[in-house]
Amino acid sequence: ISCCAMESPNVTDGKLRWLILGGLGHIGKALVEFLHEQESTGFLAVFDKAVPSIANVAKAKQALYKQKNERFLFVQTDLSKETMVAEAFSKLSGIDIVVNLAAELHYGGEAEDYDCLLYTSDAADDLLCVDLG
């Protein structure tokens, strides 16, 4: 499998610099492991609110997330907090590709909350379901 050849002013030696937001979710973990194995990956940064030890990362693969070197950086940060985002992004430069897999999951809500595909807010900032039917 060949991955991700592209021209970019930040690419050195044909290697891409990636940032994965939400890199400890189900899809994120698989993508991080895949990209880490690719020769076309020059640098891989992973941001997530969770830490690998509580995000169902296999013990054998947790070592990947503990690396801090010229090829890999994991940053625990809450992307919903502006100050934490600014601090996390200050550790990066020259990123070629950003993949946003970050999501806020709320389990245990009302059944009708899961039926709504699009929300808007009213003047009082109450969330209202938009009828797409």
MARLO-800375 format. One record per atom (N, C-alpha, C, O): residue number from 1; residue in one letter; atom name; x, z, y. Coordinates in pm, whole numbers, plus 32768, in hexadecimal, padded with zeros to 4 digits. Last residue first. Example, Ala and Ser with C-alpha at 12.3 -4.5 7.8 and 13.67 -1.06 7.14 Angstrom:
<pts>
  num  residuo  atomo    px    pz    py
    2        S      N  8505  82C4  7F1F
    2        S     CA  8557  82CA  7F96
    2        S      C  850A  8313  8003
    2        S      O  853D  8324  8072
    1        A      N  8527  830C  7DC7
    1        A     CA  84CE  830C  7E3E
    1        A      C  8528  830C  7EB6
    1        A      O  8590  834E  7EB4
</pts>
This chain:
<pts>
  num  residuo  atomo    px    pz    py
  133        G      N  718B  82F7  8670
  133        G     CA  712A  82AD  8621
  133        G      C  70E6  8245  866D
  133        G      O  7092  81FE  8637
  132        L      N  7228  83A2  86F3
  132        L     CA  725D  831B  86E5
  132        L      C  71FC  82C0  869B
  132        L      O  7217  8249  8688
  131        D      N  71FC  849F  87CE
  131        D     CA  71B4  8457  8763
  131        D      C  71E5  83C7  8760
  131        D      O  71CF  837B  87BE
  130        V      N  72EC  8591  8801
  130        V     CA  72BA  8510  8830
  130        V      C  7279  84C8  87BB
  130        V      O  72B7  84B6  8752
  129        C      N  72C7  86EB  8825
  129        C     CA  72DA  867D  87C7
  129        C      C  729E  85FF  8803
  129        C      O  722C  85FF  8832
  128        L      N  736B  87AA  8917
  128        L     CA  72EF  876A  88EE
  128        L      C  7310  86F6  8890
  128        L      O  736B  86A8  88AB
  127        L      N  73F7  88D6  8984
  127        L     CA  7407  885C  8935
  127        L      C  7380  882A  8907
  127        L      O  732D  8877  88D6
  126        D      N  73F0  8943  8AD3
  126        D     CA  73BD  8955  8A4B
  126        D      C  73CE  88D1  8A01
  126        D      O  73B5  8867  8A3A
  125        D      N  7436  8934  8BDD
  125        D     CA  74A0  8928  8B78
  125        D      C  7471  894E  8AEC
  125        D      O  74C2  8976  8A98
  124        A      N  7366  891A  8C86
  124        A     CA  738E  89A3  8C67
  124        A      C  73FC  89A8  8BFE
  124        A      O  741C  8A13  8BCA
  123        A      N  7339  880A  8C88
  123        A     CA  736E  8849  8D01
  123        A      C  739E  88D8  8CE9
  123        A      O  73F4  8909  8D32
  122        D      N  739D  87B6  8B33
  122        D     CA  7343  87B1  8BA6
  122        D      C  7384  87F9  8C1C
  122        D      O  73F8  8820  8C14
  121        S      N  746D  86E0  8A6D
  121        S     CA  744B  8763  8AA5
  121        S      C  73F1  8750  8B1E
  121        S      O  73F6  86EB  8B64
  120        T      N  7458  8643  892A
  120        T     CA  7470  863E  89B9
  120        T      C  7451  86C8  89F0
  120        T      O  741F  871D  89A6
  119        Y      N  74C3  85CE  87EA
  119        Y     CA  748E  8635  8841
  119        Y      C  74AB  8612  88D2
  119        Y      O  750B  85CC  88F0
  118        L      N  7484  851C  86C7
  118        L     CA  74B7  8516  874F
  118        L      C  7472  8581  87A3
  118        L      O  73F8  858D  87A2
  117        L      N  741A  8556  85CF
  117        L     CA  7496  850A  85D4
  117        L      C  74D4  8507  865F
  117        L      O  754C  84F1  866C
  116        C      N  737E  865E  8526
  116        C     CA  7393  861C  85A6
  116        C      C  741A  85D6  85A7
  116        C      O  7480  8612  8585
  115        D      N  7381  86EB  843E
  115        D     CA  7339  866C  843E
  115        D      C  7352  861C  84BE
  115        D      O  733E  85A3  84C0
  114        Y      N  73F5  87DC  846C
  114        Y     CA  7443  877C  8420
  114        Y      C  7400  86F2  841C
  114        Y      O  7441  868F  83F9
  113        D      N  732B  8864  84EE
  113        D     CA  73A7  8849  8537
  113        D      C  73FA  87DF  84F1
  113        D      O  743F  8790  8532
  112        E      N  726A  8891  842D
  112        E     CA  7253  8823  848B
  112        E      C  72CF  8804  84DE
  112        E      O  72DC  8794  8511
  111        A      N  72D7  8975  83AB
  111        A     CA  72D2  88F4  8366
  111        A      C  72C0  8880  83C7
  111        A      O  72FF  8817  83B6
  110        E      N  73B6  8A40  846D
  110        E     CA  732F  8A1B  8446
  110        E      C  732F  898F  840A
  110        E      O  737F  893B  8432
  109        G      N  74F9  8A91  83DB
  109        G     CA  749B  8A77  8448
  109        G      C  7410  8A59  8412
  109        G      O  73F9  8A59  839A
  108        G      N  75BD  8AB3  8322
  108        G     CA  7558  8B1B  832A
  108        G      C  74F7  8B08  839D
  108        G      O  74AC  8B63  83BF
  107        Y      N  76ED  8A4E  83BC
  107        Y     CA  7694  8A54  8349
  107        Y      C  762D  8AC1  835F
  107        Y      O  7646  8B21  83A8
  106        H      N  7789  898B  8490
  106        H     CA  7732  8A01  8494
  106        H      C  76D4  89FA  841D
  106        H      O  7677  89AA  841A
  105        L      N  78BE  890D  84EE
  105        L     CA  7859  8915  8484
  105        L      C  780B  8997  8491
  105        L      O  7845  8A03  849B
  104        E      N  794A  8830  85C0
  104        E     CA  791B  88BA  85BA
  104        E      C  78AB  88BF  8554
  104        E      O  7845  887D  8564
  103        A      N  7A61  8761  857F
  103        A     CA  79D1  8776  8587
  103        A      C  79B3  880A  8582
  103        A      O  79FE  8857  8545
  102        A      N  7B5A  8667  8585
  102        A     CA  7B31  86F0  85A6
  102        A      C  7A9A  86F7  85B2
  102        A      O  7A5A  869D  85EA
  101        L      N  7BCB  857B  8563
  101        L     CA  7B76  85A7  84F5
  101        L      C  7B43  8634  850D
  101        L      O  7B06  8671  84B5
  100        N      N  7C58  8488  860F
  100        N     CA  7C08  84FF  8628
  100        N      C  7BA9  8518  85B4
  100        N      O  7B44  84D4  85A5
   99        V      N  7D94  8415  8622
   99        V     CA  7D20  840F  85CA
   99        V      C  7CD4  8491  85DD
   99        V      O  7D08  84FD  85BF
   98        V      N  7E64  835A  86ED
   98        V     CA  7E1C  83DA  86E0
   98        V      C  7DA3  83C2  8688
   98        V      O  7D55  8366  86A0
   97        I      N  7F9C  82BF  86FF
   97        I     CA  7F15  82BB  86C6
   97        I      C  7EDE  8348  86BC
   97        I      O  7F20  83A3  8689
   96        D      N  8087  82F5  8790
   96        D     CA  8053  826D  8788
   96        D      C  7FC1  8269  875D
   96        D      O  7F73  821A  8791
   95        I      N  8112  83DF  886E
   95        I     CA  80BC  83C9  87FA
   95        I      C  8083  833C  8800
   95        I      O  8054  8310  8869
   94        G      N  81CE  8443  8931
   94        G     CA  81DD  83C2  88F1
   94        G      C  818C  83AC  8873
   94        G      O  81BC  836C  8816
   93        S      N  81D3  85A0  88ED
   93        S     CA  81EB  852F  8947
   93        S      C  81F3  84B1  88F3
   93        S      O  821A  84B4  887F
   92        L      N  816B  86F9  88DD
   92        L     CA  8171  866F  88AC
   92        L      C  819A  860F  8919
   92        L      O  8186  8628  8990
   91        K      N  8136  87EF  893E
   91        K     CA  819F  87E8  88D8
   91        K      C  81B8  8759  88A8
   91        K      O  820F  8742  8855
   90        S      N  805B  87E0  89DB
   90        S     CA  80DC  87E6  8A20
   90        S      C  8151  87DD  89BE
   90        S      O  81C2  87C5  89E8
   89        F      N  7F86  87F4  8930
   89        F     CA  7FB1  876D  8954
   89        F      C  8035  876E  899F
   89        F      O  807A  8708  89A3
   88        A      N  7F71  890F  8927
   88        A     CA  7F91  88C2  88AE
   88        A      C  7FC7  8838  88D2
   88        A      O  802A  880C  8898
   87        E      N  7F2B  894E  8A31
   87        E     CA  7FA5  8984  89F4
   87        E      C  7FD0  8932  897B
   87        E      O  8046  8913  896B
   86        A      N  7E37  88C4  8A49
   86        A     CA  7EA7  88A4  8AA2
   86        A      C  7F2A  88D5  8A67
   86        A      O  7F8E  888D  8A6C
   85        V      N  7DA2  894A  8983
   85        V     CA  7DBC  88BB  8976
   85        V      C  7E34  8895  89CC
   85        V      O  7E8E  884E  899E
   84        M      N  7D91  8A49  89ED
   84        M     CA  7DD8  8A36  896F
   84        M      C  7DFB  89A3  895A
   84        M      O  7E65  8983  8924
   83        T      N  7CF7  8A17  8AD0
   83        T     CA  7D80  8A4A  8ADF
   83        T      C  7DD1  8A39  8A5F
   83        T      O  7E48  8A1C  8A65
   82        E      N  7C01  89B7  8A60
   82        E     CA  7C54  8962  8AB4
   82        E      C  7CE4  8993  8AC0
   82        E      O  7D42  8943  8ABB
   81        K      N  7B87  89CC  8924
   81        K     CA  7BB9  8A22  8991
   81        K      C  7C21  89D4  89E2
   81        K      O  7C8C  89B3  89AF
   80        S      N  7B53  8930  8852
   80        S     CA  7AE3  8947  88AD
   80        S      C  7B0C  899E  8923
   80        S      O  7ABB  89B7  897C
   79        L      N  7C2D  892A  87AF
   79        L     CA  7C1B  88B9  8809
   79        L      C  7BA2  88C6  8864
   79        L      O  7B8C  8871  88BA
   78        D      N  7CFC  8A1F  876A
   78        D     CA  7C6B  8A0C  8773
   78        D      C  7C52  89A1  87DB
   78        D      O  7C5E  89BA  8853
   77        T      N  7E13  89FC  8692
   77        T     CA  7DD9  8A00  8717
   77        T      C  7D43  89E8  870E
   77        T      O  7D13  89A4  86B3
   76        Q      N  7F3D  89F2  85F4
   76        Q     CA  7EB9  8A2F  85E9
   76        Q      C  7E84  8A3C  8677
   76        Q      O  7EBF  8A80  86CA
   75        V      N  7FF6  88DC  85AD
   75        V     CA  7FD4  8938  8619
   75        V      C  7F48  896E  85FF
   75        V      O  7EE8  8921  85F5
   74        F      N  8105  8852  8503
   74        F     CA  807D  8885  84F7
   74        F      C  8066  88EA  8566
   74        F      O  80B9  8943  857C
   73        L      N  81D0  873A  84F7
   73        L     CA  81AE  87B0  8546
   73        L      C  811D  87D5  852B
   73        L      O  80C4  8782  853B
   72        F      N  82DB  866C  8485
   72        F     CA  825B  86AD  846C
   72        F      C  824A  8728  84C5
   72        F      O  82A9  8774  84DB
   71        R      N  83D6  85FB  84BE
   71        R     CA  8370  85A7  847E
   71        R      C  82E7  85E7  8475
   71        R      O  8285  859F  8460
   70        E      N  8483  86B4  8527
   70        E     CA  8471  8639  8573
   70        E      C  8405  85DD  8538
   70        E      O  83DE  857C  8579
   69        N      N  83CD  87E0  84CD
   69        N     CA  8446  8791  84DA
   69        N      C  8426  8711  8526
   69        N      O  83BA  8703  855F
   68        K      N  8346  88C9  842D
   68        K     CA  834F  88AD  84BD
   68        K      C  83D4  8865  84CE
   68        K      O  843D  88A3  84DC
   67        Q      N  826E  890D  831B
   67        Q     CA  82E0  88C6  8353
   67        Q      C  82D6  88C0  83EB
   67        Q      O  8268  88B4  8422
   66        K      N  8185  896D  82BB
   66        K     CA  81E1  89D0  82F3
   66        K      C  825C  898F  8332
   66        K      O  82A9  89D2  8376
   65        Y      N  8100  889F  8241
   65        Y     CA  80CD  88CD  82C2
   65        Y      C  8128  8934  8305
   65        Y      O  8119  8950  837C
   64        L      N  8190  888B  8150
   64        L     CA  818D  881B  81AD
   64        L      C  8166  884B  8239
   64        L      O  81A4  8823  829B
   63        A      N  814F  8974  80C8
   63        A     CA  81D6  8968  8101
   63        A      C  81DC  88F6  8167
   63        A      O  8226  88FF  81C9
   62        Q      N  8059  894B  8056
   62        Q     CA  805E  8998  80D2
   62        Q      C  80E6  898D  8116
   62        Q      O  80F0  899C  8190
   61        K      N  805A  88D5  7F60
   61        K     CA  805B  887B  7FD4
   61        K      C  8062  88C6  8059
   61        K      O  806F  8887  80C2
   60        A      N  804B  89A2  7EAA
   60        A     CA  80BD  8947  7E9F
   60        A      C  80C9  88EC  7F1A
   60        A      O  8136  88BB  7F38
   59        K      N  7F52  8A12  7EEA
   59        K     CA  7FCE  8A5B  7F09
   59        K      C  8048  89FF  7F07
   59        K      O  80A1  8A0D  7F5A
   58        A      N  7E6B  8934  7F83
   58        A     CA  7EAD  8963  7F0A
   58        A      C  7F33  89A5  7F2E
   58        A      O  7F7A  8975  7F86
   57        V      N  7D93  899C  8078
   57        V     CA  7E0A  894A  805F
   57        V      C  7E4F  8986  7FE6
   57        V      O  7E6C  89FE  7FE3
   56        N      N  7CB1  8A25  80D4
   56        N     CA  7CAF  89E6  8050
   56        N      C  7D1F  8981  803C
   56        N      O  7D0E  891D  7FF7
   55        A      N  7CF2  8AA9  81BB
   55        A     CA  7CAB  8A2A  81C6
   55        A      C  7CAC  89DD  8142
   55        A      O  7CA8  8962  8141
   54        I      N  7D92  8B83  81CC
   54        I     CA  7D02  8B9D  81BE
   54        I      C  7CAF  8B1D  81C2
   54        I      O  7C35  8B22  81CC
   53        S      N  7E92  8B1B  81E1
   53        S     CA  7E78  8B7D  8178
   53        S      C  7DE4  8B9E  8166
   53        S      O  7DBC  8BD0  80FD
   52        P      N  7E91  8A70  82C8
   52        P     CA  7E8F  8A39  823F
   52        P      C  7E69  8A9E  81D3
   52        P      O  7E26  8A7A  8172
   51        V      N  7DA3  8ADD  83BC
   51        V     CA  7E2C  8ADC  838A
   51        V      C  7E27  8AAF  82F9
   51        V      O  7DC3  8AC7  82B5
   50        A      N  7CC6  8A39  84AA
   50        A     CA  7CE5  8A8A  8433
   50        A      C  7D7B  8A89  8418
   50        A      O  7DC7  8A3E  8456
   49        K      N  7CCC  8982  8575
   49        K     CA  7CAA  8A0D  8596
   49        K      C  7CCF  8A6B  8524
   49        K      O  7CF4  8ADE  853A
   48        D      N  7DDB  8897  8588
   48        D     CA  7D61  88C8  854A
   48        D      C  7D4B  8958  8573
   48        D      O  7DAB  89A0  8591
   47        F      N  7EAB  877E  859F
   47        F     CA  7E6B  87ED  85E6
   47        F      C  7DEF  8815  8599
   47        F      O  7DA3  87BF  856C
   46        V      N  7FD8  86ED  8549
   46        V     CA  7F54  8714  8515
   46        V      C  7F23  878C  8564
   46        V      O  7F67  87F2  856C
   45        A      N  80AE  85D9  8569
   45        A     CA  8082  8659  85A0
   45        A      C  7FF3  8672  856F
   45        A      O  7FA1  8617  856D
   44        L      N  81AF  8524  84F0
   44        L     CA  8125  8547  84D0
   44        L      C  8109  85D2  8507
   44        L      O  8144  8635  84DB
   43        F      N  8284  840D  8513
   43        F     CA  8264  8496  8539
   43        F      C  81D0  84AD  8520
   43        F      O  817D  8455  8536
   42        G      N  829C  831D  848C
   42        G     CA  8314  8359  84C6
   42        G      C  82FF  83EB  84E9
   42        G      O  835B  843C  84DE
   41        T      N  8224  826F  8386
   41        T     CA  8206  82E5  83D8
   41        T      C  8288  8321  8409
   41        T      O  82D9  8353  83BA
   40        S      N  8271  81AE  82D7
   40        S     CA  8250  8181  835E
   40        S      C  822C  81F4  83BB
   40        S      O  8217  81DF  8433
   39        E      N  8284  822A  81E4
   39        E     CA  8301  8211  822C
   39        E      C  82E7  81E5  82BB
   39        E      O  833E  81F5  8311
   38        Q      N  819B  8325  8190
   38        Q     CA  81B3  829C  81BA
   38        Q      C  8236  828F  8206
   38        Q      O  8254  82E0  825E
   37        E      N  8161  842C  815C
   37        E     CA  81AB  83E2  80F5
   37        E      C  81D1  8355  8120
   37        E      O  821F  8313  80DB
   36        H      N  80C7  8478  8233
   36        H     CA  8149  84B9  8222
   36        H      C  81A0  846D  81BD
   36        H      O  821B  846D  81C7
   35        L      N  7FDB  83EB  8204
   35        L     CA  8034  83C0  826F
   35        L      C  80C0  83FC  8260
   35        L      O  8123  83BA  827D
   34        F      N  7F71  8482  8128
   34        F     CA  7F8D  83F4  811D
   34        F      C  7FF3  83C8  8186
   34        F      O  8056  8387  8165
   33        E      N  7F54  8583  8199
   33        E     CA  7FAB  8570  8125
   33        E      C  7FD2  84DD  8115
   33        E      O  8046  84BE  80F9
   32        V      N  7E9D  8542  8267
   32        V     CA  7F20  857C  8286
   32        V      C  7F81  8567  8212
   32        V      O  7FF3  853E  8227
   31        L      N  7DBF  84E9  81D1
   31        L     CA  7E03  848F  822C
   31        L      C  7E8F  84C1  824D
   31        L      O  7EEF  8473  824E
   30        A      N  7D79  85D4  8148
   30        A     CA  7D9E  855B  80FC
   30        A      C  7DEB  84FA  8155
   30        A      O  7E4E  84C0  8129
   29        K      N  7D3B  867C  8220
   29        K     CA  7DA6  86A0  81C1
   29        K      C  7DD6  8625  8175
   29        K      O  7E4E  8612  8163
   28        G      N  7C60  85EE  8298
   28        G     CA  7CDF  8604  82DE
   28        G      C  7D52  8624  8281
   28        G      O  7DBF  85ED  8290
   27        I      N  7B8E  8603  81E4
   27        I     CA  7BCA  8580  81FD
   27        I      C  7C54  8591  823C
   27        I      O  7CB2  8549  8219
   26        H      N  7B6C  8721  81EF
   26        H     CA  7B73  86D7  8170
   26        H      C  7BB9  864F  8183
   26        H      O  7C15  862E  8138
   25        G      N  7C45  87AD  82EE
   25        G     CA  7BC4  8792  82B0
   25        G      C  7BD9  873F  8232
   25        G      O  7C49  871A  8210
   24        L      N  7D32  87BF  836F
   24        L     CA  7D21  8814  82FA
   24        L      C  7C97  8808  82BB
   24        L      O  7C77  8850  825D
   23        G      N  7D3F  8728  8459
   23        G     CA  7D8E  86FE  83E5
   23        G      C  7D82  8755  836A
   23        G      O  7DC2  8738  8305
   22        G      N  7CCE  8713  8554
   22        G     CA  7C7C  8739  84E3
   22        G      C  7CBF  8714  8460
   22        G      O  7C7D  86E7  8402
   21        L      N  7D83  8600  85C1
   21        L     CA  7D32  8672  85ED
   21        L      C  7CD3  8695  857C
   21        L      O  7C8D  863D  854A
   20        I      N  7EB8  8580  859C
   20        I     CA  7E3C  8590  8551
   20        I      C  7DF7  860F  8584
   20        I      O  7E2C  867D  8573
   19        L      N  7F8A  849B  8625
   19        L     CA  7F4E  851D  863E
   19        L      C  7EC9  851F  85F6
   19        L      O  7E72  84CB  860E
   18        W      N  80B7  83E3  85DD
   18        W     CA  802A  83FF  85C7
   18        W      C  8006  848C  85F6
   18        W      O  8057  84E8  85EF
   17        R      N  818B  82E4  861E
   17        R     CA  817A  8373  863A
   17        R      C  80E5  8390  863B
   17        R      O  809C  835D  8690
   16        L      N  8225  81EF  8545
   16        L     CA  81BB  821E  859D
   16        L      C  81B9  82B5  85A9
   16        L      O  81DF  82FE  854E
   15        K      N  8348  8129  853F
   15        K     CA  82FF  819C  850A
   15        K      C  829E  81D4  8572
   15        K      O  82C1  81E5  85E7
   14        G      N  83F9  8066  8593
   14        G     CA  8381  803C  854D
   14        G      C  832E  80AE  8515
   14        G      O  82D6  8096  84C3
   13        D      N  84BF  80E2  862B
   13        D     CA  84DF  80BB  85A1
   13        D      C  8464  8096  8551
   13        D      O  8463  80A5  84D7
   12        T      N  83C3  8178  86E5
   12        T     CA  8452  8162  86D6
   12        T      C  846C  8145  8644
   12        T      O  8437  8188  85EC
   11        V      N  82B2  814D  87B1
   11        V     CA  82E3  813F  8729
   11        V      C  8378  8124  872C
   11        V      O  83A7  80C7  876D
   10        N      N  8252  8146  88B0
   10        N     CA  8288  81C5  8880
   10        N      C  82C8  81BB  87F6
   10        N      O  830E  8217  87CB
    9        P      N  81E7  804B  88DD
    9        P     CA  825F  806F  8928
    9        P      C  829E  80F1  88F6
    9        P      O  8314  8108  8910
    8        S      N  8190  7FA3  87AF
    8        S     CA  8170  800A  8811
    8        S      C  81EF  802D  885C
    8        S      O  825B  802E  8820
    7        E      N  8103  7EDE  86B3
    7        E     CA  8161  7EE4  8721
    7        E      C  8133  7F50  8784
    7        E      O  80BD  7F56  87A7
    6        M      N  80DE  7F3F  855A
    6        M     CA  80A9  7F18  85DC
    6        M      C  8116  7F23  8645
    6        M      O  817A  7F68  8631
    5        A      N  8081  7F8B  8415
    5        A     CA  80E3  7F46  8468
    5        A      C  80A1  7F1D  84EB
    5        A      O  8037  7EDE  84EA
    4        C      N  7FE8  802B  8354
    4        C     CA  7FEE  8048  83E1
    4        C      C  805C  8005  8431
    4        C      O  8090  8044  848D
    3        C      N  8060  802C  820F
    3        C     CA  800B  806C  8274
    3        C      C  803F  8057  8300
    3        C      O  80B4  8070  831D
    2        S      N  803D  7FA5  80D4
    2        S     CA  8086  7F9F  8151
    2        S      C  802A  7FD6  81BD
    2        S      O  7FB5  7FB1  81C5
    1        I      N  8056  8000  7F89
    1        I     CA  8000  8000  8000
    1        I      C  805A  8000  807B
    1        I      O  80B5  8051  8087
</pts>
